[in-house]
Amino acid sequence: MTTTRSALTPRSSVLANAFMIAFLMYFLIPLGWLVISATKTNGELFGSFGFWFSGKFNLWANLRGVFTYSDGVFWHWMGNSAWYSLASALGAAVFATAAGYGFAKYDFAGKSAMFGIILGAIAVPTTALAIPTYLLFSKIGVVDTPWAVILPSLVNPLGIYLMRAYVADSIPDTIVEAGRMDGASEVSIFVRLALPMTVPGFITVFLFSLVSTWNNYFLPLVMLNNPKLYPVTVGLAQVNATANNAGGGSQGLFTVVITGALVSIIPLVIAFLLLQRFWQSGLSSGAVK
């Protein structure tokens, strides 16, 4: 039996490594194409092999084209994306942590039914809710404002599920009871005792919500009409549509789209690099438990 297990272990390791390498390539190939394409001129973009650099390194000229396009509207789009994403991610993380704490540490009527509804909401695609949300927001005059993007993004059913599981494992009931015995209010217990212990889970939900809102396209497309309110996803899509509709004479806009897409992922990379230590500590503590 020992011989059989030792013989199977290397084979399983090779299969696992091959699977991970294939998965890594699946994500890196589009990113590699984007980086390479952002260094090409317009003619080389359409006339050379996509996965190799051309003779002229044109990245800096392409960056200037992005930042000066339409009087620098790209900066407005990036600022809008940052505002929408940070506000939505912070609010979603706070609400998910509070809701997860409530589900994990309190017993109340309808608790199971409410949590079942939240689990069911995870399976509902956000695009299916965009039109009903638009009709609702149009009644209260929120359409074509930043709140039309931020408010729907504050609701994160997956975040609530994750925080309930995290709070249940990371915050002992004895700590909550000790706070009550000391005379602390429930809000004080949550803010001063529970919240600092949920930082890894809080950061995880924050990052998920940040990426989701930053990459969101359909909701702001439906909600916003003013180009100066567009996030970078909708703004670049409009530039791409303009290039396609104008035909070959405006193909120079395609370098704006590609280079702008490359620039737009940099804030997400920076956010993950800055916050990864909190995320890794949360994963490690979960593994130990």
LOGUVO-63964 format. One record per residue (C-alpha): residue in one letter; y negated, x negated, z negated. Coordinates in Angstrom, 1 decimal. Example, Ala and Ser with C-alpha at 12.3 -4.5 7.8 and 13.67 -1.06 7.14 Angstrom:
<sites>
SITE,A,4.5,-12.3,-7.8
SITE,S,1.1,-13.7,-7.1
</sites>
This chain:
<sites>
SITE,M,0.0,0.0,0.0
SITE,T,-2.4,-2.8,-0.8
SITE,T,-1.7,-4.5,2.5
SITE,T,-2.4,-1.3,4.4
SITE,R,-5.7,-0.8,2.6
SITE,S,-6.8,-4.3,3.2
SITE,A,-6.0,-4.0,6.8
SITE,L,-7.9,-0.8,7.2
SITE,T,-11.0,-2.0,5.4
SITE,P,-12.3,-4.4,8.1
SITE,R,-11.7,-1.7,10.8
SITE,S,-13.6,0.8,8.8
SITE,S,-16.4,-1.7,8.2
SITE,V,-16.6,-2.4,12.0
SITE,L,-16.8,1.3,12.8
SITE,A,-19.5,1.9,10.2
SITE,N,-21.5,-1.0,11.4
SITE,A,-21.1,0.1,15.1
SITE,F,-22.2,3.6,14.1
SITE,M,-25.3,2.3,12.3
SITE,I,-26.2,0.0,15.1
SITE,A,-26.0,2.9,17.6
SITE,F,-28.1,5.0,15.3
SITE,L,-30.7,2.2,15.0
SITE,M,-30.8,1.7,18.8
SITE,Y,-31.3,5.4,19.2
SITE,F,-34.6,5.2,17.2
SITE,L,-35.8,1.8,18.3
SITE,I,-35.4,2.2,22.1
SITE,P,-38.2,4.8,22.4
SITE,L,-40.4,2.7,20.1
SITE,G,-39.7,-0.4,22.1
SITE,W,-40.6,1.4,25.3
SITE,L,-43.9,2.6,23.8
SITE,V,-44.8,-0.9,22.6
SITE,I,-44.0,-2.5,26.0
SITE,S,-45.8,0.3,28.0
SITE,A,-48.9,0.0,25.9
SITE,T,-49.4,-3.6,27.2
SITE,K,-49.4,-2.6,30.9
SITE,T,-52.1,-1.7,33.3
SITE,N,-52.0,1.7,34.9
SITE,G,-50.5,0.4,38.1
SITE,E,-47.8,-1.6,36.3
SITE,L,-47.0,1.4,34.1
SITE,F,-45.7,3.3,37.1
SITE,G,-44.6,0.4,39.3
SITE,S,-42.6,-1.9,37.0
SITE,F,-39.4,-1.7,34.9
SITE,G,-40.1,0.3,31.7
SITE,F,-38.3,-1.9,29.3
SITE,W,-39.9,-5.2,30.2
SITE,F,-43.4,-6.7,30.0
SITE,S,-45.4,-7.0,33.1
SITE,G,-47.4,-10.0,34.4
SITE,K,-50.7,-9.0,32.8
SITE,F,-51.0,-8.4,29.0
SITE,N,-53.4,-5.4,29.0
SITE,L,-53.0,-4.2,25.4
SITE,W,-56.6,-5.0,24.3
SITE,A,-58.1,-3.3,27.3
SITE,N,-55.9,-0.2,26.7
SITE,L,-57.1,-0.1,23.1
SITE,R,-60.7,-0.2,24.2
SITE,G,-59.9,2.6,26.6
SITE,V,-58.4,4.7,23.8
SITE,F,-61.3,4.1,21.3
SITE,T,-64.0,4.7,23.9
SITE,Y,-62.4,7.7,25.6
SITE,S,-64.8,10.7,25.6
SITE,D,-67.3,9.1,23.3
SITE,G,-64.7,8.0,20.8
SITE,V,-63.1,11.4,20.2
SITE,F,-59.8,9.6,19.3
SITE,W,-61.4,8.6,16.0
SITE,H,-62.1,12.2,15.3
SITE,W,-58.6,13.2,16.0
SITE,M,-57.2,10.4,13.8
SITE,G,-59.5,11.4,11.0
SITE,N,-58.5,15.0,11.4
SITE,S,-54.8,14.1,11.2
SITE,A,-55.4,11.9,8.1
SITE,W,-57.3,14.8,6.4
SITE,Y,-54.8,17.5,7.3
SITE,S,-51.8,15.3,6.4
SITE,L,-53.1,13.9,3.1
SITE,A,-54.3,17.2,1.8
SITE,S,-51.1,19.0,2.8
SITE,A,-48.8,16.3,1.5
SITE,L,-50.6,16.0,-1.8
SITE,G,-50.7,19.8,-2.3
SITE,A,-47.1,20.3,-1.1
SITE,A,-45.9,17.6,-3.5
SITE,V,-47.7,19.1,-6.5
SITE,F,-46.5,22.6,-5.8
SITE,A,-42.9,21.4,-5.1
SITE,T,-42.9,19.4,-8.3
SITE,A,-44.2,22.3,-10.4
SITE,A,-41.8,24.8,-8.8
SITE,G,-38.9,22.4,-9.1
SITE,Y,-39.7,21.9,-12.8
SITE,G,-39.9,25.6,-13.3
SITE,F,-36.6,26.3,-11.7
SITE,A,-34.9,23.4,-13.5
SITE,K,-36.2,23.9,-17.0
SITE,Y,-36.9,27.7,-17.4
SITE,D,-34.8,30.8,-17.3
SITE,F,-36.4,33.9,-16.0
SITE,A,-35.5,37.2,-14.3
SITE,G,-34.7,36.8,-10.6
SITE,K,-34.4,33.0,-10.8
SITE,S,-31.2,32.8,-8.7
SITE,A,-32.5,35.3,-6.1
SITE,M,-35.8,33.5,-5.7
SITE,F,-34.1,30.1,-5.3
SITE,G,-31.7,31.7,-2.8
SITE,I,-34.7,32.9,-0.8
SITE,I,-36.2,29.3,-0.9
SITE,L,-32.9,27.9,0.3
SITE,G,-32.8,30.4,3.1
SITE,A,-36.4,29.5,4.1
SITE,I,-35.3,25.9,4.7
SITE,A,-33.3,27.2,7.7
SITE,V,-36.3,29.0,9.3
SITE,P,-38.0,26.8,11.9
SITE,T,-41.7,26.4,11.3
SITE,T,-42.4,27.2,14.9
SITE,A,-41.1,30.7,14.4
SITE,L,-43.7,31.3,11.7
SITE,A,-46.7,29.9,13.7
SITE,I,-47.5,33.2,15.5
SITE,P,-47.2,35.5,12.4
SITE,T,-49.3,33.0,10.5
SITE,Y,-51.9,33.0,13.2
SITE,L,-52.1,36.8,13.1
SITE,L,-52.4,36.8,9.4
SITE,F,-55.1,34.1,9.3
SITE,S,-57.0,35.8,12.1
SITE,K,-57.5,38.8,9.8
SITE,I,-59.1,36.7,7.1
SITE,G,-61.1,34.5,9.4
SITE,V,-59.4,31.2,8.7
SITE,V,-58.4,30.5,12.4
SITE,D,-60.1,27.5,14.0
SITE,T,-60.8,25.8,10.6
SITE,P,-58.9,22.9,8.9
SITE,W,-57.5,25.4,6.4
SITE,A,-55.5,27.0,9.2
SITE,V,-53.4,23.8,9.4
SITE,I,-53.5,22.8,5.7
SITE,L,-52.6,26.1,4.0
SITE,P,-49.3,26.7,5.8
SITE,S,-48.3,23.0,5.3
SITE,L,-48.6,23.4,1.5
SITE,V,-45.3,25.4,1.4
SITE,N,-42.3,23.1,1.5
SITE,P,-39.0,24.8,0.6
SITE,L,-37.0,21.6,1.1
SITE,G,-39.4,19.8,-1.3
SITE,I,-38.8,22.5,-3.9
SITE,Y,-35.1,22.1,-3.5
SITE,L,-35.3,18.3,-3.8
SITE,M,-37.6,18.4,-6.9
SITE,R,-35.4,20.9,-8.7
SITE,A,-32.4,18.6,-8.3
SITE,Y,-34.4,15.6,-9.2
SITE,V,-36.0,17.2,-12.3
SITE,A,-32.7,18.5,-13.5
SITE,D,-31.2,14.9,-13.5
SITE,S,-34.2,12.8,-14.5
SITE,I,-35.9,14.9,-17.3
SITE,P,-33.6,15.5,-20.3
SITE,D,-34.1,18.8,-22.1
SITE,T,-34.6,16.9,-25.3
SITE,I,-37.9,15.5,-24.1
SITE,V,-39.1,19.0,-23.3
SITE,E,-38.0,20.3,-26.7
SITE,A,-39.6,17.3,-28.5
SITE,G,-42.9,18.2,-26.8
SITE,R,-42.6,21.8,-28.0
SITE,M,-41.8,20.7,-31.5
SITE,D,-45.0,18.5,-31.5
SITE,G,-47.0,21.6,-30.6
SITE,A,-47.8,20.7,-27.0
SITE,S,-48.4,23.5,-24.6
SITE,E,-46.1,24.0,-21.6
SITE,V,-48.8,22.8,-19.2
SITE,S,-49.3,19.7,-21.4
SITE,I,-45.6,19.0,-21.5
SITE,F,-45.4,19.2,-17.7
SITE,V,-48.5,17.1,-17.0
SITE,R,-48.1,14.4,-19.7
SITE,L,-44.4,14.1,-20.2
SITE,A,-42.6,15.5,-17.1
SITE,L,-44.9,14.6,-14.2
SITE,P,-44.9,10.8,-14.9
SITE,M,-41.1,10.9,-14.9
SITE,T,-41.0,12.6,-11.5
SITE,V,-43.0,10.0,-9.6
SITE,P,-40.2,8.8,-7.3
SITE,G,-39.3,12.4,-6.4
SITE,F,-43.0,13.3,-6.0
SITE,I,-43.5,10.4,-3.6
SITE,T,-40.5,11.3,-1.6
SITE,V,-41.8,14.9,-1.1
SITE,F,-45.2,13.5,-0.4
SITE,L,-43.9,11.2,2.4
SITE,F,-41.8,14.0,3.9
SITE,S,-44.8,16.3,4.0
SITE,L,-47.1,13.6,5.3
SITE,V,-44.9,12.8,8.2
SITE,S,-44.2,16.5,8.9
SITE,T,-47.9,17.4,9.0
SITE,W,-49.0,14.3,10.9
SITE,N,-46.4,15.0,13.6
SITE,N,-47.0,18.7,13.7
SITE,Y,-48.0,19.9,17.1
SITE,F,-47.3,23.6,17.6
SITE,L,-49.2,24.9,14.5
SITE,P,-52.5,23.2,15.2
SITE,L,-52.1,24.0,18.9
SITE,V,-52.0,27.7,18.0
SITE,M,-54.6,27.7,15.2
SITE,L,-57.3,25.4,16.6
SITE,N,-59.6,25.9,19.6
SITE,N,-62.3,23.4,18.9
SITE,P,-61.3,20.0,20.4
SITE,K,-63.2,18.2,17.6
SITE,L,-60.8,19.8,15.1
SITE,Y,-57.6,18.7,16.9
SITE,P,-55.2,16.3,15.2
SITE,V,-54.1,13.3,17.2
SITE,T,-50.9,15.1,18.4
SITE,V,-52.8,17.9,20.1
SITE,G,-55.6,15.7,21.3
SITE,L,-53.3,13.3,23.1
SITE,A,-51.3,16.2,24.6
SITE,Q,-54.5,17.6,26.0
SITE,V,-55.4,14.2,27.5
SITE,N,-51.9,14.1,29.1
SITE,A,-52.3,17.6,30.5
SITE,T,-55.6,16.6,32.0
SITE,A,-54.0,13.6,33.6
SITE,N,-51.2,15.6,35.1
SITE,N,-53.5,18.4,36.4
SITE,A,-55.9,16.0,37.9
SITE,G,-53.2,14.2,39.9
SITE,G,-53.0,10.5,40.8
SITE,G,-56.7,9.9,40.7
SITE,S,-56.7,10.2,36.9
SITE,Q,-53.5,8.3,36.1
SITE,G,-55.7,5.9,34.1
SITE,L,-55.5,8.5,31.4
SITE,F,-51.8,7.9,30.9
SITE,T,-52.6,4.5,29.4
SITE,V,-54.8,6.3,26.9
SITE,V,-52.0,8.7,26.0
SITE,I,-49.4,5.9,25.6
SITE,T,-51.6,3.5,23.7
SITE,G,-53.0,6.3,21.6
SITE,A,-49.5,7.3,20.7
SITE,L,-48.8,3.8,19.6
SITE,V,-51.9,3.6,17.4
SITE,S,-51.1,7.0,15.9
SITE,I,-47.9,5.9,14.3
SITE,I,-49.5,2.9,12.5
SITE,P,-50.8,5.0,9.5
SITE,L,-47.3,6.3,8.9
SITE,V,-45.8,2.9,8.9
SITE,I,-48.5,1.7,6.5
SITE,A,-47.8,4.7,4.2
SITE,F,-44.1,3.9,4.1
SITE,L,-44.7,0.2,3.4
SITE,L,-47.1,1.0,0.5
SITE,L,-45.0,3.7,-1.1
SITE,Q,-41.4,2.4,-0.4
SITE,R,-41.1,0.8,-3.9
SITE,F,-41.4,4.3,-5.5
SITE,W,-39.0,5.8,-3.0
SITE,Q,-36.4,3.0,-3.5
SITE,S,-36.6,3.3,-7.3
SITE,G,-35.9,7.0,-7.0
SITE,L,-32.9,6.4,-4.7
SITE,S,-31.6,3.8,-7.1
SITE,S,-31.9,5.9,-10.2
SITE,G,-30.2,8.8,-8.3
SITE,A,-27.4,6.5,-7.4
SITE,V,-26.9,5.3,-11.0
SITE,K,-26.9,8.9,-12.3
</sites>
